[in-house]
Amino acid sequence: MKTARIQVRGVLGACAVALSLAAAPTLAQVKLPSTLAWSAYDVGSAGYNQSVGIGNALKQKYNVSLRVLPGKNDVSRNLPLRNGQVQFSANGVGGAYLAQEGMYDFGAKDWGPQPVRGLMLNTSDQLLTVLAAKDSGIKTVADLKGKRVAWVIGAPSLNQNITAILAFANLTWDGVVATPSITYEIEALANQWFAAGEEDQWVDIVLVNGATGVLGDTLSWFVYEAALDADGAGTSLFVGEAHLSGSNLFRYDVGAGTFTLVDETDYDSGYGFPYPSRHVAVAPDASGVFYAGWYLDGSDLSVLEYQMTAEIRTVTDTLAISATTVYDLATGTSLGSLSTTGAVQAASPDGTSLYVASGGTIHLVDLSGY
């Protein structure tokens, strides 16, 4: 039998929840999983902090652990709910009403009306306004004309609220410069294509033709804090998740401006690696890849070749190089320290030289002695 997913609608006040728990049935009467998970706004937000407070109440009253998965917008909080990664989502108008009605961002082909249900709702006195730099000359809403205004990708509730504010000055989005999210990483690919990933949490990864500007395939809201790296031929792109308790790595063929999934990791029975950094480093021939403290077989990502605690910044045909140390690629054995250290580095095409940015200068390191 198909069951509906349940969503927590709105931001939940820790005080109200504590009161409800105080009047709730005893532990013997309540049967809950040992661990619950829900998504909320990003770390440091009111929604996240309230979720932590609710988690403390659940732990003290019922010995239930609450895992809070942070997200920056409506879509990124609803995606793990839709995918079954969390049971609930602490959300607002966007993730509740707009998701249920399939409106704006949730009206896209891969979304549509969602079977969400409101479980708890709280309301509070609040203010929604626009902030501007002191030296911007913006004093009223009308002063926003022709200025850059943030358009938050995946957050229809925020964008529609700003739409309403602009209307007070008879402005629309056509009268301002809508500024979307910032690109976090770019990887050059074959045939003048490149891959770009957002500086966000649940991110879009898009293929772009560098010669024509034509957009190719897109992975929408696919991985959490994606890290990218391509092989030397530019035909294979490795995409790694970061900072999740269960993070995974994916290999794609990226020929002709499309993503074709080739392989993915199955660490911990498919749950993923615990909290890796936002970094992937691939061997030039795609035979191996450094991710989550391991060197993995590039053609079979289920094979763990060896552990590597250092974060590898550069890979040549025979060497793996961190910010301070050179390692043998085949075995992971340390071959010695770099004469100039630094995390910003790049190897020459033949792998005999390393360029290291340090102290405002680009240094040349000879790799032939390792």
N, C-alpha and C positions, 0 to 999 in steps of 0.2 A: 504494500500500500504506500502510495506517495504521501509524504508528510510535508507540511508547510514549514518554511524556515521562520523563526521568530526574531524580530529585531527590537532592540531597545530604542525608542524614539525620543530624541531630545537629550539634553545634558542632564544628568542625574545629580541631584544635590546629596552630598554625603550625609548631611544632617537628617534629611527626610528618610533616607534609606536606613540609617541607624535607628530611627524611631520605629520604622516598620519592622525591622529585625527584632527589636526589643519586644514587640507584641506578637512575633511570629511563633509558630509551633516549636516545640523542643527539638533537640537534635535527634532524638529517637524517632520523631514523627516525620522528619525531613530526609528524603533520599535524593542526594545530589551527587554528581560525579566528583571525584577528588580534585579535579582541575576543570575550571571553566575558562573560556577565552572570549574576549570581545575587543572590537576595535574602537578607538577613540581618537580625538584630535592629538596633535603632536606632543611630545614630551615638553612639559612646562606650561601647557595650556590649562585653562580652568577645567575643561572636560577630562583631560588626562589626570589631573590631580584629584578630581572628584572620583574618577574611576579607581584610582589607587586607594582612596578612602573607603569606597564600597568594598574593594578587595580585602582591606584590613578587617572590616566588619564581618564579611563572610568567613574569613579565616578564624577570627575569634569566636564567632557564634557557631559555625558549622564545620570548622576545620577544612574548608574548601579553599583551594588556591585559585586566584583569578589572574590570568595572564592577559595583560593589556597590550594590544598591538597598535602602535601609533600610526596615524595617517594624516596627511596635510589637507585633504579636501573630501568632498562628499563621495566621489567615485572611489578614491583610495581606501575609504573606510567601508564602503559597501562591497568592494571586490572580494575581500577575504570572506565576507558573509555569504556572498553568492557562491563562492568556490568551496564552501564548507570548512574553511580553515578556522573560523570562529563561530560560536553559537549565537552571538548577539553583536550589535553595533550601537554604541552611544553616538547618536547622530542628531541632526536637526531637520529643518524643513527640506533640505536637498535630499538627504539620504532616506527620509521617511516619505513625505507627501510626493515629491517630484519623482522619486524612484518608483513608488507605487503607481503613479499615473503615467510613467514613461515619458517625462517631459524633459526638454533641453538636452543636456548631456546623456540623460537616461532614455532619450528617444532614439539613440543611435542603434544601428542594426544589431550590434552585439549586446545590447541591453534590452530595451523595451520594458514594459511594465513588470515590476518585480513583486513576487508574492510575499511581501514583508508585512509584519503585524506589529502594532505598537503594544509594548508590554508595560512600560511605565513612562510617564510624562510629567515634567515639572516646568514651571514658568517662572520668570524672574523679571525684575525691572532691569532694563538694559538700554544701551545707546549704540546705534550704528551710525558712524560718521566717516568722514574722509580726513586723513592726516596728510599734511604737506610740509616740506622743509621750510624753515623760517625764511630763508633767502630766496624762495621760489617766486615770491610775488603773488601767491595764491591766497586770497582773503575770503572769497566767496565761491560758491559752486560755479558761477559764470566764468570765473577766472581759469577754470579747467579747460576751456576751449583751446584746442591745439596742443594741449599738454599731454604728457604720458600718464596714463591711468592703468593701474594693474588689472589685468584680466587673468583670473585664477583658473587655470585649466582644471577641469573636473570638479568645479565648485559652482554649479548653477545658482545655488541660493545666494552666494556672495555676489556673483555677477548681476543677478536680477535686482538685488538690493541697490547696487551701484547704479544700475539702469534707472531705478526710481529716483535716486538722488539727482542724477544728471537731468532728469525731466523737470526738476524744479527750476532749472535755468534754461529750459527749452533746448537742452542738448541731448544728443544721442551718441552712440558709440562712433558714429561717423564723424562727429565733431571733435573727437579726442584721438590720441594715439594709443590704441589698445596694446599693452605690453604683456606678452605671455611669459611662460616660464623660461628659465635660463638653461642653456646647454651646459651639461657637466663634462661630457667627454665626446671626442670625435675619433674615429678610426678610419684610416685610408684603406680602400678596397680596390679590387681589380677593375679595369675598364673605366676609370675615372669616377667610380662610385665611392661614397663614404657613408659610414653609419654614425648617427648622432644620438646620444642618450641625454635625457633631461637631468637637471639638478633638482631632483624631487625624490619622493619615496617610491610609490607605485608609479613607474615611469613609462613613457612612450619611447620606443626605439625606432627610428625612421631611417630608411635608406634614401640617399639623395644623390642624383647625378651631378657631379661637380662641374661638368662641362655645360650642361643645359639648365640646371636648377630644377629639373623634373623630380618630383617625389616618387619614390618607389614604394615598396611594401612597408608596412608599419606593424610593430608589435605593440598593441595598446594596453597600458596598465598591466604589463605582463609580469615583471619581476620587481622586487623591492630593492631600491637603491642599486640599480644595475651598474656593474663594472664591465667594460668591454676590452677585448684585445683580439687582433686578427693575426693570421699566419703571414709569412713573408710573401706568399703569392697573392694575398688579398682575396682568397676565395672561401675561406672558413672564418667565421666570427664566433668567438666564445663569449658568452654572456653569463655573468655570475651574480647571484643575489648576495646581499650584504646585511649584516647586523640583525638577522633573524635567528631565532633558536633553531630553526630548520631551514637552512639555505641551500640552494642547489645551483649547479653549473650546467649550461646548455651549449651544445655546439650546433651551428647552423651553416649550411651551404648558402652563400649569398650571391650566387651568380645571377646575372640578368635582373638585378634589382628586386629580388624576391628572397624571402626567408624560407628555407626548407630545413626542418629539424632533422639532425643526423643522429644525435645521441644526447643523453642527459645522465647526471649522476644518480646513484641509488643508495647513497650512504645512509646508514642507520635505517635500513629497510625502506628507503625512499623518503624518510622524513627530512633528511638533510644534515648539513654540517652546522655546528653550533657557532653562531655569531662571528662569521668571518669578516675581515676588513673589506672595504670597497676597492678591491684590486684583483686583477687577473694578469698573468704573464705567460705568453704562449711561445713555444719553441718555433723557430722560423719555418720548419717543415711540418708544423702542427702535430709532431709525434708525441708531444707532451705539453702539459699546462700546469702552472703553479696556481693553486687556489686553496684557501681555507687551511693553510699550514701543511699542505700535501703537494707532491708532484704526482699528477695523474697521467695515465696513458691517454694520449690525445685521440686515439682511434677507438678506445673502449674506456669511457669515463668511470666505469665501475672498478677499474684496476688502480689501486693505490701503489705507486712505485716506491716512494719513501716519504718520510716526514721532513718538512722544512720549516723550522720555526721563524727564520728570518724572512722578511717580505722581499721577494725577488723583484727587482726593478727592470732588469734587462736580461734577455736570453739570446745567446748566439748558438751556433751549431754545436759547440762543445762546452760552453760556460753558462753558469747562472750567476748573476751579480746582484747583490743587495746594495744598500747604501754604503756599506763598509767593507764587504768581503766578497771574494771571488770563489765560486764553488764549481766542482766538476759536475756537469749536467747529468751525466749517466748515473752517478752514484750519490751525489749530494755531498761529497767530501770537500772540506774546506781546502783551498789551494793557496790561501794567503789573503792579506788585507790589501785594500786599495790604497795607492799612494796619495790619492785625493778622494775624500769621502763626500757623499752627497746623494740625495734621493732623486734629484732631477738629472737624468742621464740618458744617453743614447749611444748605441754602438754603430760603428761604420758598417757599410754593407758587407765587407769581407770579414767582419768580426775580429779584426786585429787591433782596433783602437776603440777607446771609450771616451766620450765627451761628457764631462761632469760640470754642472753649474754649482759654484760654491763661492761665497763671498763676493758676489757681483762679477765674477770672472768665469769664463768657460775654460776648463782645464782639459788637457789631452793626456790620457792614460794609455800606455802601451800594454796591450793584452797578450802579446806574443810570448811573454815569459811565464805565463801561467799554464 
